[in-house]
Amino acid sequence: MQKTIIACDPGVSGAFACLIEEEIATHSMPDTLTDIVRLLSLNKTAVSELWIEDIPKFAGKAIPSSTTAVLFDNFGIIKGAAVALGYSLHRVPPVKWQEPLGLGGRKSCATQPEWKRKLRNKAQELYPQIDVTLQNADALLLLSYARQNQK
């Protein structure tokens, strides 16, 4: 029976990392609701799981409200589409998927760009065969967590 695991960083510049059997593909965050549904629909198999990075209830002063609005919008759209398509849904807070990878948390880096580079470097280490970018690194790392903790 074919199985799909999709990991998603729902941010403005987030991405999806899809594992079907042993084949991994990454996709930038689609711009529209229709494209998000299409991506999830095209990757649906008999057994499908969506692992999505849970979002904070408070974004903080350093994050623009426009970024927060898109993040929350994407999060809701992706969750709703996944459930409607029959995916089992797993919400994972960042600290939960980052800890087993030995990343040390956001505060282990002086700046946000330094932190994002650290995530990209770890994803490159885990997936040397994939073109890892700052955009898809979180999704790939969440995929690694999902593979170890799949239901």
N, CA and C of each residue as an Amber inpcrd file, in Angstrom:
protein
   453
   0.8400000  -1.1690000   0.0000000   0.0000000   0.0000000   0.0000000
   0.8930000   1.2440000   0.0000000   0.6310000   2.1330000  -0.9260000
   1.4490000   3.3360000  -1.0570000   1.1190000   4.3290000   0.0540000
   2.1710000   4.9400000   0.6110000   2.0140000   5.8780000   1.7170000
   2.6620000   7.2110000   1.3680000   2.0020000   8.2730000   1.7600000
   2.5120000   9.6270000   1.5820000   2.7070000  10.2730000   2.9430000
   3.8530000  10.9160000   3.1170000   4.0670000  11.7960000   4.2700000
   4.4320000  13.1580000   3.6900000   3.6650000  14.1600000   4.0690000
   3.9560000  15.5280000   3.6440000   4.2320000  16.3540000   4.8960000
   5.3390000  17.0680000   4.8690000   5.6840000  17.9930000   5.9510000
   5.5560000  19.4050000   5.4060000   5.0390000  20.2980000   6.2370000
   4.7610000  21.6460000   5.7540000   5.1970000  22.7160000   6.7330000
   5.9600000  23.6640000   6.2080000   6.2470000  24.9220000   6.8960000
   5.2600000  25.9190000   6.2830000   4.2010000  26.3200000   7.0180000
   3.1370000  27.1260000   6.4200000   3.4570000  28.6100000   6.2670000
   4.6720000  29.0220000   6.5180000   5.0240000  30.4410000   6.4570000
   4.9180000  31.0470000   5.0700000   5.0270000  32.3480000   5.0330000
   4.9560000  33.1170000   3.7940000   5.9350000  32.5590000   2.7630000
   7.1430000  32.2820000   3.1950000   8.1310000  31.6990000   2.2850000
   8.4090000  30.2530000   2.6820000   7.3500000  29.5600000   3.1200000
   7.4570000  28.1710000   3.5300000   7.4720000  27.2320000   2.3390000
   7.3190000  25.9510000   2.6570000   7.3810000  24.9360000   1.6100000
   6.7540000  23.6410000   2.1030000   6.6060000  22.7290000   1.1600000
   6.1690000  21.3670000   1.4400000   7.3190000  20.4350000   1.0910000
   7.4890000  19.3940000   1.9010000   8.4190000  18.3100000   1.5830000
   7.5670000  17.0430000   1.5440000   7.5440000  16.3780000   0.4000000
   6.6770000  15.2210000   0.1910000   7.5020000  13.9510000   0.0520000
   7.1070000  12.9350000   0.7820000   7.7260000  11.6180000   0.6940000
   6.6490000  10.6290000   0.2650000   6.8200000  10.0710000  -0.9260000
   5.9280000   9.0140000  -1.4080000   6.8230000   7.8250000  -1.6730000
   6.5540000   6.7400000  -0.9160000   7.4600000   5.5900000  -0.8920000
   8.8200000   6.1210000  -0.4440000   9.8520000   6.0360000  -1.2440000
  11.1670000   6.5580000  -0.8440000  11.5780000   7.7730000  -1.6890000
  10.6450000   8.3330000  -2.4230000  10.9020000   9.4780000  -3.2950000
  10.5400000  10.7710000  -2.5730000  11.4990000  11.7050000  -2.4910000
  11.2680000  12.9880000  -1.8140000  11.2600000  14.1090000  -2.8410000
  10.2650000  14.9800000  -2.7080000  10.1830000  16.1770000  -3.5530000
   9.8200000  17.3600000  -2.6610000  10.3050000  18.5350000  -3.0210000
   9.9400000  19.7460000  -2.2900000   9.1750000  20.6720000  -3.2170000
   8.2960000  21.4700000  -2.6220000   7.4780000  22.4250000  -3.3740000
   7.4120000  23.7240000  -2.5850000   7.6530000  24.8250000  -3.2540000
   7.4820000  26.1310000  -2.6100000   6.0250000  26.3040000  -2.2310000
   5.7810000  27.1700000  -1.2480000   4.4090000  27.4300000  -0.8290000
   3.6350000  28.0230000  -2.0130000   2.5660000  27.3510000  -2.4300000
   1.7560000  27.8870000  -3.5330000   1.1460000  29.2350000  -3.1570000
   0.8460000  30.0280000  -4.1830000   0.3090000  31.3670000  -3.9590000
  -1.1910000  31.4000000  -3.6900000  -1.9100000  30.3560000  -4.1220000
  -3.3710000  30.4010000  -4.0170000  -3.9230000  29.1760000  -3.3040000
  -5.1150000  29.3330000  -2.7940000  -5.8300000  28.2370000  -2.1680000
  -5.9770000  27.0670000  -3.1430000  -6.3530000  27.3600000  -4.3690000
  -6.5280000  26.3190000  -5.3870000  -5.2410000  25.5370000  -5.6050000
  -4.1100000  26.2250000  -5.6480000  -2.8300000  25.5510000  -5.8650000
  -2.4130000  24.7070000  -4.6550000  -2.7510000  25.1600000  -3.4470000
  -2.4650000  24.3650000  -2.2490000  -3.2780000  23.0700000  -2.2870000
  -4.5680000  23.1940000  -2.5840000  -5.4330000  22.0100000  -2.6630000
  -4.9450000  21.0720000  -3.7600000  -4.5440000  21.6210000  -4.8950000
  -4.0510000  20.8000000  -6.0070000  -2.7950000  20.0240000  -5.5900000
  -1.8660000  20.6920000  -4.9260000  -0.6370000  20.0310000  -4.4860000
  -0.9600000  18.8660000  -3.5480000  -1.8230000  19.1070000  -2.5670000
  -2.1890000  18.0490000  -1.6220000  -2.9510000  16.9230000  -2.3160000
  -3.8160000  17.2780000  -3.2220000  -4.6060000  16.2800000  -3.9470000
  -3.7280000  15.4000000  -4.8360000  -2.7960000  16.0000000  -5.5510000
  -1.9240000  15.2480000  -6.4580000  -0.9850000  14.3000000  -5.7180000
  -0.6840000  14.5930000  -4.4570000   0.2320000  13.7620000  -3.6820000
  -0.4850000  12.7860000  -2.7490000  -1.8030000  12.7570000  -2.7890000
  -2.6040000  11.8790000  -1.9200000  -2.4890000  10.4360000  -2.3940000
  -2.2550000   9.5420000  -1.4530000  -2.2360000   8.1000000  -1.7230000
  -3.1740000   7.4230000  -0.7220000  -3.2080000   6.1040000  -0.7470000
  -4.1180000   5.3530000   0.1240000  -3.9370000   5.7230000   1.5930000
  -2.7030000   5.8650000   2.0230000  -2.4040000   6.2660000   3.4050000
  -1.5960000   7.5550000   3.3200000  -2.1750000   8.6440000   3.8240000
  -1.5140000   9.9470000   3.7080000  -1.5270000  10.6760000   5.0390000
  -0.3550000  11.2170000   5.3950000  -0.2040000  11.9970000   6.6180000
   0.3230000  13.3830000   6.2570000  -0.2150000  14.3900000   6.9200000
   0.3160000  15.7440000   6.7890000   0.8330000  16.1720000   8.1540000
   2.1040000  16.5140000   8.1930000   2.7540000  17.0160000   9.3990000
   2.9940000  18.5000000   9.1610000   2.3620000  19.3260000   9.9650000
   2.4580000  20.7750000   9.7650000   3.0420000  21.4230000  11.0200000
   3.9300000  22.3790000  10.7730000   4.5170000  23.1130000  11.8960000
   3.4230000  23.9410000  12.5520000   3.2060000  23.6850000  13.8300000
   2.2070000  24.4440000  14.5720000   2.6960000  25.8810000  14.7060000
   1.7620000  26.7860000  14.7760000   2.1330000  28.1950000  14.8120000
   1.8830000  28.7750000  16.2010000   2.6800000  29.7950000  16.5560000
   2.5290000  30.3810000  17.8950000   1.2390000  31.1940000  17.9930000
   0.7280000  31.2970000  19.1880000  -0.4690000  32.1200000  19.4200000
  -0.1200000  33.6030000  19.4270000   1.1670000  33.8890000  19.6690000
   1.6360000  35.2740000  19.7030000   2.8930000  35.3630000  18.8490000
   2.8780000  36.2080000  17.8350000   3.9960000  36.2980000  16.9000000
   5.1080000  37.2240000  17.3750000   4.8090000  38.1800000  18.2220000
   5.8410000  39.0740000  18.7310000   5.9700000  40.3480000  17.9260000
   6.7590000  41.2670000  18.4590000   6.9220000  42.5910000  17.8520000
   7.8170000  42.5620000  16.6130000   8.7040000  41.5880000  16.5080000
   9.6800000  41.5520000  15.4190000   9.0860000  41.0380000  14.1000000
   7.8780000  40.4750000  14.1630000   7.2660000  39.9060000  12.9540000
   6.1510000  40.8300000  12.4830000   6.2150000  41.3050000  11.2270000
   5.1710000  42.2020000  10.7180000   3.7930000  41.5200000  10.7260000
   2.7540000  42.3090000  10.9640000   1.4020000  41.7420000  11.0080000
   0.9940000  41.1450000   9.6640000   1.5050000  41.6780000   8.5650000
   1.1700000  41.1090000   7.2490000   1.7310000  39.6890000   7.1110000
   2.9140000  39.4500000   7.6460000   3.5220000  38.1210000   7.6310000
   2.7200000  37.1670000   8.5070000   2.3280000  37.6440000   9.6730000
   1.5410000  36.8350000  10.5900000   0.1950000  36.4690000   9.9660000
  -0.4330000  37.4220000   9.2930000  -1.7320000  37.1630000   8.6620000
  -1.6300000  36.0590000   7.6130000  -0.6050000  36.0940000   6.7830000
  -0.4270000  35.0660000   5.7600000  -0.1280000  33.7170000   6.4050000
   0.7080000  33.7150000   7.4370000   1.0410000  32.4790000   8.1430000
  -0.2240000  31.8080000   8.6870000  -1.0570000  32.5740000   9.3840000
  -2.2790000  32.0140000   9.9560000  -3.2560000  31.5890000   8.8620000
  -3.3470000  32.3570000   7.7960000  -4.2200000  32.0180000   6.6760000
  -3.7720000  30.6990000   6.0360000  -2.4840000  30.5960000   5.7120000
  -1.9550000  29.3640000   5.1240000  -2.1950000  28.1710000   6.0420000
  -1.9450000  28.3540000   7.3390000  -2.1070000  27.2760000   8.3080000
  -3.5340000  26.7320000   8.2710000  -4.5130000  27.6090000   8.2960000
  -5.9120000  27.1930000   8.2610000  -6.2950000  26.5270000   6.9500000
  -5.8530000  27.1070000   5.8460000  -6.1560000  26.5390000   4.5250000
  -5.5690000  25.1400000   4.4040000  -4.3230000  24.9840000   4.7780000
  -3.6350000  23.6950000   4.6320000  -4.2730000  22.6420000   5.5270000
  -4.5650000  22.9920000   6.7710000  -5.2260000  22.0360000   7.6720000
  -6.5780000  21.6130000   7.1130000  -7.3750000  22.5710000   6.7070000
  -8.7130000  22.2640000   6.1830000  -8.6650000  21.4090000   4.9270000
  -7.7720000  21.7640000   4.0100000  -7.6500000  20.9940000   2.7660000
  -7.1780000  19.5720000   3.0550000  -6.2190000  19.4370000   3.9540000
  -5.6860000  18.1040000   4.2750000  -6.7700000  17.2100000   4.8750000
  -7.5180000  17.7360000   5.8150000  -8.5810000  16.9440000   6.4400000
  -9.6590000  16.6030000   5.4060000 -10.0450000  17.5660000   4.5840000
 -11.0720000  17.3210000   3.5630000 -10.6310000  16.2410000   2.5650000
  -9.3210000  16.1800000   2.2960000  -8.8030000  15.1890000   1.3500000
  -8.5220000  13.8320000   1.9970000  -8.6730000  13.7440000   3.3140000
  -8.4990000  12.4700000   3.9890000  -7.1140000  12.2020000   4.5590000
  -6.3000000  13.2250000   4.6900000  -4.9960000  13.0830000   5.3390000
  -5.1980000  12.9530000   6.8480000  -4.3350000  12.1860000   7.5080000
  -4.2870000  12.2930000   8.9660000  -3.3860000  13.5010000   9.2520000
  -3.7700000  14.2840000  10.2270000  -3.1280000  15.5730000  10.4770000
  -2.3490000  15.5370000  11.7870000  -1.1100000  16.0200000  11.7250000
  -0.2440000  16.0790000  12.9010000   0.3290000  17.4890000  12.9970000
  -0.0030000  18.1930000  14.0860000   0.5200000  19.5350000  14.3360000
   1.7170000  19.3990000  15.2630000   2.8420000  19.9790000  14.8570000
   4.0750000  19.8180000  15.6270000   4.6940000  21.1900000  15.9070000
   4.8100000  21.5620000  17.1850000   5.4690000  22.8340000  17.5010000
   6.9460000  22.7720000  17.0890000   7.5180000  23.8940000  16.6800000
   8.9190000  23.8990000  16.2390000   9.8740000  23.2510000  17.2300000
   9.7350000  23.5620000  18.5110000  10.6700000  23.0210000  19.4960000
  10.6220000  21.4870000  19.5170000   9.4650000  20.9170000  19.2230000
   9.3230000  19.4570000  19.2690000  10.0820000  18.7740000  18.1290000
  10.0670000  19.3650000  16.9150000  10.8090000  18.7300000  15.8200000
  12.2710000  19.1580000  15.8060000  12.5930000  20.3000000  16.3790000
  13.9750000  20.7750000  16.3790000  14.8430000  20.0680000  17.4170000
  14.2610000  19.7510000  18.5540000  15.0300000  19.1530000  19.6520000
  15.7200000  17.8380000  19.2700000  15.0090000  16.8490000  18.6750000
  15.6710000  15.5830000  18.3430000  16.7840000  15.7270000  17.2930000
  16.7600000  16.8320000  16.5610000  17.7820000  17.0670000  15.5370000
  19.0100000  17.7720000  16.1210000  18.9760000  18.0930000  17.4140000
  20.1100000  18.7190000  18.0800000  20.3690000  20.1460000  17.6290000
  19.3180000  20.8670000  17.2710000  19.4840000  22.2210000  16.7430000
  19.6420000  23.2900000  17.8190000  19.2370000  22.9950000  19.0370000
  19.4640000  23.9350000  20.1210000  18.4830000  25.0760000  20.2310000
  17.5250000  25.1820000  19.3610000  16.5240000  26.2410000  19.4480000
  16.9850000  27.5500000  18.8560000  16.0370000  28.4000000  18.5540000
  16.2810000  29.6920000  17.9030000  17.2700000  30.5560000  18.6850000
  17.2190000  30.4810000  19.9880000  18.0840000  31.3320000  20.8170000
  19.5510000  30.9060000  20.7820000  19.8340000  29.7690000  20.1160000
  21.2250000  29.3230000  20.0010000  22.0000000  30.1390000  18.9640000
  21.2960000  30.9880000  18.2250000  21.9260000  31.8360000  17.1940000
  21.6510000  33.3060000  17.5050000  22.6010000  34.1390000  17.1570000
  22.4880000  35.5720000  17.4500000  21.4210000  36.2610000  16.6060000
  21.2600000  35.8200000  15.3530000  20.3210000  36.4940000  14.4570000
  19.4120000  35.4810000  13.7550000  18.3060000  35.9740000  13.2250000
  17.3810000  35.1240000  12.4680000  18.0520000  34.5400000  11.2210000
  18.8010000  35.3270000  10.4260000  19.4830000  34.7450000   9.2580000
  20.4830000  33.6430000   9.6420000  21.1800000  33.8290000  10.7640000
  22.1150000  32.8070000  11.2300000  21.3530000  31.5180000  11.5770000
  20.2030000  31.6610000  12.2290000  19.3710000  30.5140000  12.5930000
  18.8850000  29.7800000  11.3330000  18.4110000  30.5400000  10.3610000
  17.9080000  29.9220000   9.1260000  19.0320000  29.1840000   8.3900000
  20.2430000  29.7250000   8.4070000  21.3850000  29.0350000   7.7850000
  21.7010000  27.7390000   8.5300000  21.5740000  27.7850000   9.8420000
  21.8090000  26.5770000  10.6450000  20.7970000  25.4880000  10.2670000
  19.5390000  25.8550000  10.0960000  18.5080000  24.8990000   9.6810000
  18.8090000  24.3480000   8.2840000  19.1940000  25.2380000   7.3800000
  19.5280000  24.7950000   6.0210000  20.7060000  23.8240000   6.0450000
  21.7250000  24.1300000   6.8030000  22.9040000  23.2580000   6.8710000
  22.5430000  21.8760000   7.4090000  21.6800000  21.8270000   8.4210000
  21.2520000  20.5360000   8.9740000  20.4460000  19.7540000   7.9400000
  19.5690000  20.4320000   7.2170000  18.7730000  19.7590000   6.1760000
  19.6880000  19.2400000   5.0590000  20.7160000  19.9990000   4.6990000
  21.6710000  19.5440000   3.6810000  22.4210000  18.3060000   4.1490000
  22.7380000  18.2720000   5.4320000  23.4200000  17.1130000   6.0140000
  22.5230000  15.8670000   5.9310000  21.2310000  16.0370000   6.2230000
  20.2970000  14.9100000   6.2190000  19.8670000  14.4870000   4.8160000
  19.8070000  15.4420000   3.8970000  19.3190000  15.1850000   2.5400000
  20.3060000  15.7100000   1.4910000  21.4910000  15.1160000   1.4010000
  22.5010000  15.6190000   0.4640000  22.0810000  15.5020000  -1.0070000
  21.1210000  14.6490000  -1.3060000  20.6710000  14.4390000  -2.6760000
  19.6320000  15.4720000  -3.1260000  19.2160000  16.3520000  -2.2150000
  18.1550000  17.3180000  -2.5170000  18.7340000  18.7260000  -2.5480000
  18.1840000  19.5610000  -3.4140000  18.5650000  20.9650000  -3.4720000
  17.9000000  21.6780000  -2.2860000  18.6260000  21.7700000  -1.1880000
  18.0950000  22.3800000   0.0330000  18.2970000  23.8910000  -0.0450000
  17.2350000  24.6160000   0.2740000  17.2670000  26.0780000   0.2680000
  16.7980000  26.5910000   1.6290000  16.9560000  27.8840000   1.8480000
  16.4200000  28.4870000   3.0710000  14.9000000  28.3070000   3.1070000
  14.2730000  28.2670000   1.9470000  12.8160000  28.1530000   1.8600000
  12.3130000  26.7610000   2.2430000  12.9980000  25.7050000   1.8130000
  12.4630000  24.3580000   2.0520000  13.1220000  23.6220000   3.2240000
  14.1130000  24.2200000   3.8620000  14.8540000  23.5400000   4.9340000
  13.9530000  23.1200000   6.0950000  13.0760000  24.0110000   6.5710000
  12.2050000  23.6710000   7.6970000  11.3050000  22.4900000   7.3500000
  10.7330000  22.5080000   6.1580000   9.8460000  21.4110000   5.7410000
  10.6130000  20.0890000   5.6830000  11.8410000  20.1170000   5.1760000
  12.6410000  18.8910000   5.1190000  13.0000000  18.3920000   6.5130000
  13.3170000  19.2970000   7.4220000  13.6350000  18.8950000   8.7880000
  12.3920000  18.3370000   9.4960000  11.2530000  18.9500000   9.2550000
  10.0050000  18.4250000   9.8060000   9.6980000  17.0480000   9.2060000
  10.0130000  16.8610000   7.9280000   9.8380000  15.5560000   7.2960000
  10.7070000  14.5070000   7.9840000  11.9240000  14.8800000   8.3160000
  12.8130000  13.9650000   9.0200000  12.1890000  13.5540000  10.3590000
  11.6510000  14.5120000  11.0780000  10.9640000  14.2330000  12.3430000
   9.7670000  13.3080000  12.0990000   8.9700000  13.6130000  11.0920000
   7.7730000  12.8240000  10.7910000   8.1370000  11.3690000  10.4580000
   9.2020000  11.1820000   9.7130000   9.6170000   9.8270000   9.3500000
   9.9730000   9.0150000  10.5880000  10.5400000   9.6580000  11.5790000
  10.9220000   8.9680000  12.8070000   9.7310000   8.7380000  13.7330000
   8.6780000   9.5230000  13.5620000   7.5370000   9.4760000  14.4930000
   6.2120000   9.1610000  13.8230000   6.2480000   8.6420000  12.5890000
   5.0030000   8.3930000  11.8620000   4.0990000   7.4350000  12.6050000
   2.8250000   7.6370000  12.4010000   1.8060000   6.8480000  13.1070000
   1.4480000   5.5960000  12.3400000
